[in-house]
Amino acid sequence: MQPTRPVLVECLDDLHLLVDAGLGWIAGLSGDLNGGLAAVGAAIEEAGRRQQLVVLAFGGLLSQTMLEARAEPTSIPKTLDQTERIMGDSGLPWGAAWCGALRAEALARRGDIDGARRAAAAAVALADSAPHAARGRGPAELARARVERADGEYAAAEDAAHRALAAFMDAGMRLGTVETLEVIAGLAADQGSPAEAGRLFAATDRARTVLSYPPTRVETAGLADDLDTVRIALGDDIFGMTLEQAQTYATRGRGTRRRPTSGWKSLTPTELEVVGLVVEGLRNPEIAARLFVSPETVKTHVSNVLAKLGVVNRTELAALASRRVTT
């Protein structure tokens, strides 16, 4: 972006103000919130004088809304209503959906769960209103997940978080992916799965470093609480994964909640994956390395599979699985 700016200025193109806004936004996300807000604010002021609606729309969203929300997470940004209106009037409904998501999260942090839930639902509905609004779905579903988690509705929060993760992954939005995986990890910690939480947190921590995307002070406090839960349960036994591996790991266990208690249909997606690796002849340590889990976790999965299928050892399991494939 920096080499682009002098070219635009030389061509007397007002879109150099959009570059200024973008650079300020990047600075704000990288940790310099005050500097970022000042830079984008100056671009917005000048764009207003020149009646540059595109710069006002994008700049307003990036600065006086998103960055102000990061600086004061418990307050609704003063310019949120204006930015939401400008984005909608400019034919950018995805941006208006982002604004609705920010409103929902601010309301949740202030304790207004009912208002937050309504704002999140409205943001999701707006994101679904047209194909070109779909880029707002990730932020809207992420906001819904955070609202539901704040209210202790973990199942609803998990569903929303996985919808957000799918939306962010489809759009290639890595920053949103990181934040969503942190919510999924926090939910795992809430529900007694510290190993899953620890692995996801380790991956997102590395991703934030690589992307130069530090958490806000409010996010830092929340992450510290979640990590305390993990450390109490695991100590320092946290396995390493890349962000891409974490995405796969977080989505692998998703399936129908109500399964039979025995038979093939009772197996979870992870257990089916373990069966396939057993059939290949892999031992527990090898399966653990393949699935990014501990050997003890694999041992538990194998025991559960044997019990559900009514077999007594790995040999019988492999034979049963082979017959199932051939029939």
C-alpha positions as CSV (number, residue, x, y, z in Angstrom):
1,M,0.0,0.0,0.0
2,Q,2.8,2.4,0.8
3,P,4.3,2.5,-2.8
4,T,0.8,3.0,-4.1
5,R,0.1,6.2,-2.3
6,P,2.5,8.6,-4.1
7,V,1.3,7.2,-7.5
8,L,-2.3,8.1,-6.6
9,V,-1.3,11.5,-5.3
10,E,0.7,12.3,-8.5
11,C,-2.4,11.3,-10.5
12,L,-4.6,13.6,-8.4
13,D,-6.6,10.5,-7.4
14,D,-8.5,11.0,-4.1
15,L,-8.3,7.3,-3.5
16,H,-5.0,7.9,-1.8
17,L,-7.1,8.7,1.2
18,L,-8.4,5.1,1.1
19,V,-4.7,4.0,1.3
20,D,-4.2,6.3,4.3
21,A,-7.2,4.8,6.0
22,G,-6.0,1.3,5.3
23,L,-2.5,2.0,6.6
24,G,-4.1,3.5,9.8
25,W,-6.3,0.4,10.2
26,I,-3.3,-1.9,9.9
27,A,-1.5,0.1,12.5
28,G,-4.4,-0.1,14.8
29,L,-4.8,-3.8,14.5
30,S,-1.1,-4.2,15.0
31,G,-1.3,-2.6,18.4
32,D,-1.0,1.2,17.8
33,L,-4.6,2.0,18.4
34,N,-4.1,5.7,19.0
35,G,-1.9,6.2,16.0
36,G,-4.2,4.2,13.8
37,L,-7.3,6.1,14.9
38,A,-5.5,9.4,14.3
39,A,-4.4,8.4,10.8
40,V,-7.7,7.0,9.6
41,G,-9.6,9.9,11.3
42,A,-7.5,12.4,9.3
43,A,-8.3,10.5,6.1
44,I,-12.0,10.5,6.9
45,E,-12.1,14.2,7.6
46,E,-10.4,15.0,4.3
47,A,-12.7,12.5,2.4
48,G,-15.7,14.3,3.9
49,R,-14.5,17.6,2.5
50,R,-13.9,16.1,-0.9
51,Q,-17.2,14.1,-0.8
52,Q,-15.4,10.8,-1.3
53,L,-18.2,8.4,-0.4
54,V,-16.1,5.2,-0.9
55,V,-13.4,6.5,1.4
56,L,-16.0,7.6,3.9
57,A,-17.7,4.1,3.8
58,F,-14.6,2.0,4.2
59,G,-12.7,4.5,6.3
60,G,-15.7,5.0,8.7
61,L,-16.0,1.3,9.2
62,L,-12.3,0.7,9.7
63,S,-11.6,3.6,12.0
64,Q,-14.4,5.2,14.0
65,T,-16.1,1.9,14.3
66,M,-13.8,-1.1,14.3
67,L,-10.8,0.6,15.9
68,E,-12.9,2.5,18.5
69,A,-14.5,-0.8,19.4
70,R,-11.1,-2.3,20.0
71,A,-10.0,0.7,22.1
72,E,-13.2,0.7,24.2
73,P,-14.8,-2.7,23.9
74,T,-17.6,-2.1,26.5
75,S,-18.8,1.1,24.7
76,I,-20.8,1.3,21.5
77,P,-18.6,3.4,19.1
78,K,-20.0,7.0,18.7
79,T,-19.9,6.7,15.0
80,L,-21.4,3.2,14.7
81,D,-24.9,4.4,13.6
82,Q,-23.4,6.7,11.0
83,T,-21.1,4.1,9.7
84,E,-23.8,1.5,9.5
85,R,-26.0,3.9,7.6
86,I,-23.3,4.9,5.2
87,M,-22.3,1.3,4.5
88,G,-25.9,0.4,3.8
89,D,-26.5,3.5,1.6
90,S,-23.3,2.7,-0.3
91,G,-24.5,-0.8,-1.3
92,L,-22.1,-2.4,1.2
93,P,-24.5,-4.4,3.5
94,W,-21.6,-6.7,4.6
95,G,-20.2,-3.6,6.4
96,A,-23.5,-2.8,8.0
97,A,-23.6,-6.4,9.3
98,W,-20.1,-5.9,10.8
99,C,-21.4,-2.9,12.6
100,G,-24.3,-4.9,14.0
101,A,-21.9,-7.5,15.2
102,L,-19.9,-4.8,17.0
103,R,-23.1,-3.5,18.6
104,A,-24.0,-7.0,19.8
105,E,-20.6,-7.6,21.4
106,A,-20.6,-4.2,23.2
107,L,-24.1,-4.8,24.6
108,A,-23.0,-8.3,25.8
109,R,-20.0,-6.8,27.6
110,R,-22.3,-4.3,29.3
111,G,-24.6,-7.1,30.5
112,D,-27.5,-6.5,28.1
113,I,-27.7,-10.1,26.8
114,D,-31.2,-9.7,25.4
115,G,-30.3,-6.6,23.4
116,A,-27.0,-8.3,22.3
117,R,-28.9,-11.3,21.1
118,R,-31.3,-9.2,19.1
119,A,-28.4,-7.2,17.6
120,A,-26.5,-10.4,16.6
121,A,-29.6,-11.9,15.1
122,A,-30.2,-8.8,13.0
123,A,-26.6,-8.8,11.9
124,V,-26.9,-12.4,10.8
125,A,-30.1,-11.7,8.9
126,L,-28.5,-8.8,7.1
127,A,-25.5,-10.9,6.2
128,D,-28.0,-13.4,4.7
129,S,-29.9,-10.8,2.8
130,A,-27.9,-10.9,-0.4
131,P,-24.9,-12.8,-1.9
132,H,-22.7,-9.7,-1.7
133,A,-23.5,-9.3,2.0
134,A,-22.0,-12.7,2.8
135,R,-18.7,-11.3,4.0
136,G,-20.6,-10.0,7.0
137,R,-21.6,-13.5,8.1
138,G,-18.4,-14.4,9.9
139,P,-18.4,-11.3,12.2
140,A,-22.1,-11.7,12.8
141,E,-22.0,-15.3,13.8
142,L,-18.9,-14.7,15.9
143,A,-20.7,-12.0,17.8
144,R,-23.6,-14.4,18.3
145,A,-21.2,-17.0,19.6
146,R,-19.7,-14.6,22.1
147,V,-23.2,-13.5,23.2
148,E,-24.4,-17.0,23.8
149,R,-21.2,-17.9,25.6
150,A,-21.6,-14.9,27.9
151,D,-25.1,-16.2,28.8
152,G,-23.8,-19.8,29.5
153,E,-25.6,-21.2,26.4
154,Y,-22.6,-23.3,25.3
155,A,-24.4,-25.5,22.7
156,A,-25.8,-22.4,20.9
157,A,-22.4,-20.7,21.2
158,E,-20.6,-23.7,19.7
159,D,-23.0,-23.9,16.8
160,A,-22.6,-20.2,16.0
161,A,-18.8,-20.4,16.4
162,H,-18.5,-23.2,13.9
163,R,-20.7,-21.3,11.5
164,A,-18.5,-18.3,11.9
165,L,-15.4,-20.4,11.4
166,A,-16.8,-21.8,8.1
167,A,-17.6,-18.3,6.9
168,F,-14.2,-16.9,7.7
169,M,-12.4,-19.9,6.2
170,D,-14.5,-19.6,3.0
171,A,-13.6,-15.9,2.7
172,G,-9.9,-16.4,3.6
173,M,-10.3,-14.0,6.5
174,R,-7.5,-15.2,8.8
175,L,-7.9,-12.6,11.6
176,G,-11.5,-13.6,12.1
177,T,-10.5,-17.3,11.9
178,V,-8.0,-16.7,14.8
179,E,-10.7,-15.0,17.0
180,T,-13.2,-17.7,16.3
181,L,-10.8,-20.5,17.1
182,E,-10.1,-18.7,20.4
183,V,-13.9,-18.8,21.2
184,I,-14.1,-22.5,20.3
185,A,-11.1,-23.1,22.6
186,G,-12.7,-21.2,25.4
187,L,-15.9,-23.2,25.0
188,A,-13.8,-26.4,25.2
189,A,-12.3,-25.2,28.4
190,D,-15.7,-24.3,29.8
191,Q,-17.0,-27.8,29.0
192,G,-14.1,-29.8,30.5
193,S,-12.0,-30.4,27.4
194,P,-8.7,-28.7,28.4
195,A,-6.5,-30.7,26.0
196,E,-8.6,-29.5,23.0
197,A,-8.6,-26.0,24.4
198,G,-4.8,-26.0,24.9
199,R,-3.9,-27.1,21.5
200,L,-6.2,-24.5,19.8
201,F,-4.9,-21.7,22.1
202,A,-1.3,-22.7,21.2
203,A,-2.1,-22.5,17.5
204,T,-3.9,-19.1,17.7
205,D,-1.1,-17.6,19.9
206,R,1.5,-18.5,17.2
207,A,-0.9,-17.2,14.5
208,R,-1.3,-13.8,16.2
209,T,2.5,-13.5,16.4
210,V,2.9,-14.4,12.7
211,L,0.1,-12.0,11.7
212,S,1.2,-9.2,14.0
213,Y,-2.3,-9.2,15.4
214,P,-2.1,-8.9,19.2
215,P,-5.3,-9.3,21.3
216,T,-7.0,-6.2,22.9
217,R,-6.7,-5.7,26.6
218,V,-10.2,-7.1,27.1
219,E,-9.3,-10.1,24.9
220,T,-6.1,-10.6,26.8
221,A,-8.0,-10.8,30.1
222,G,-10.4,-13.3,28.8
223,L,-7.7,-15.4,27.2
224,A,-5.8,-15.4,30.5
225,D,-8.8,-16.8,32.4
226,D,-9.3,-19.5,29.8
227,L,-5.6,-20.4,29.8
228,D,-5.6,-20.6,33.6
229,T,-8.3,-23.3,33.3
230,V,-6.2,-25.2,30.8
231,R,-3.0,-25.0,32.9
232,I,-4.7,-26.2,36.0
233,A,-5.8,-29.3,34.1
234,L,-2.8,-29.9,31.9
235,G,0.2,-28.0,33.2
236,D,2.3,-27.2,30.2
237,D,1.1,-30.3,28.2
238,I,0.0,-28.3,25.1
239,F,0.6,-29.7,21.7
240,G,1.6,-27.6,18.7
241,M,-0.4,-27.0,15.6
242,T,-0.5,-24.5,12.8
243,L,-3.5,-22.4,12.2
244,E,-4.6,-24.6,9.3
245,Q,-4.3,-27.7,11.4
246,A,-6.2,-26.0,14.2
247,Q,-9.1,-25.3,11.8
248,T,-9.2,-29.0,10.8
249,Y,-8.9,-30.1,14.4
250,A,-11.7,-27.7,15.6
251,T,-14.2,-28.9,12.9
252,R,-13.3,-32.6,12.9
253,G,-15.5,-33.6,15.9
254,R,-18.6,-31.8,14.6
255,G,-21.5,-34.2,14.1
256,T,-25.0,-35.1,15.3
257,R,-25.3,-34.7,19.0
258,R,-27.8,-37.5,19.5
259,R,-26.3,-40.8,18.4
260,P,-27.1,-44.5,19.2
261,T,-25.2,-45.9,22.1
262,S,-23.8,-48.9,20.1
263,G,-23.0,-49.9,16.5
264,W,-21.3,-48.0,13.7
265,K,-23.8,-45.1,13.9
266,S,-22.8,-44.5,17.5
267,L,-19.2,-43.6,16.5
268,T,-18.2,-40.0,16.4
269,P,-16.3,-38.7,13.4
270,T,-13.0,-38.9,15.4
271,E,-13.7,-42.4,16.4
272,L,-14.4,-43.4,12.8
273,E,-11.1,-41.8,11.9
274,V,-9.3,-43.8,14.6
275,V,-10.9,-47.0,13.2
276,G,-9.6,-46.3,9.8
277,L,-6.1,-45.8,11.1
278,V,-6.3,-49.0,13.2
279,V,-7.2,-50.8,10.0
280,E,-4.1,-49.4,8.4
281,G,-2.1,-51.0,11.1
282,L,-1.1,-47.9,13.0
283,R,-0.3,-48.1,16.7
284,N,-1.5,-45.6,19.3
285,P,1.5,-43.3,19.2
286,E,1.4,-43.2,15.4
287,I,-2.4,-42.4,15.4
288,A,-1.7,-39.8,18.1
289,A,0.8,-38.1,15.8
290,R,-1.5,-38.2,12.9
291,L,-4.5,-36.7,14.8
292,F,-2.5,-34.2,16.9
293,V,-3.7,-35.8,20.2
294,S,-1.9,-37.7,23.0
295,P,-1.5,-41.5,23.0
296,E,-3.7,-41.6,26.1
297,T,-6.5,-39.9,24.1
298,V,-6.1,-42.4,21.3
299,K,-6.2,-45.3,23.9
300,T,-9.5,-43.9,25.2
301,H,-11.0,-43.6,21.7
302,V,-10.0,-47.2,20.9
303,S,-11.5,-48.4,24.1
304,N,-14.7,-46.6,23.4
305,V,-14.9,-48.0,19.9
306,L,-14.3,-51.6,21.1
307,A,-17.1,-51.2,23.6
308,K,-19.6,-49.6,21.1
309,L,-18.9,-52.3,18.5
310,G,-18.8,-55.2,20.9
311,V,-15.4,-56.5,20.0
312,V,-12.5,-57.3,22.4
313,N,-9.3,-56.3,20.6
314,R,-7.8,-54.4,17.6
315,T,-7.7,-57.6,15.5
316,E,-11.4,-58.1,15.8
317,L,-12.0,-54.4,15.1
318,A,-10.0,-54.5,11.9
319,A,-11.8,-57.6,10.7
320,L,-15.2,-56.1,11.5
321,A,-14.3,-52.9,9.7
322,S,-13.0,-54.8,6.7
323,R,-16.3,-56.8,6.5
324,R,-18.3,-53.6,6.7
325,V,-16.4,-52.1,3.7
326,T,-16.8,-55.2,1.6
327,T,-20.5,-55.4,2.3
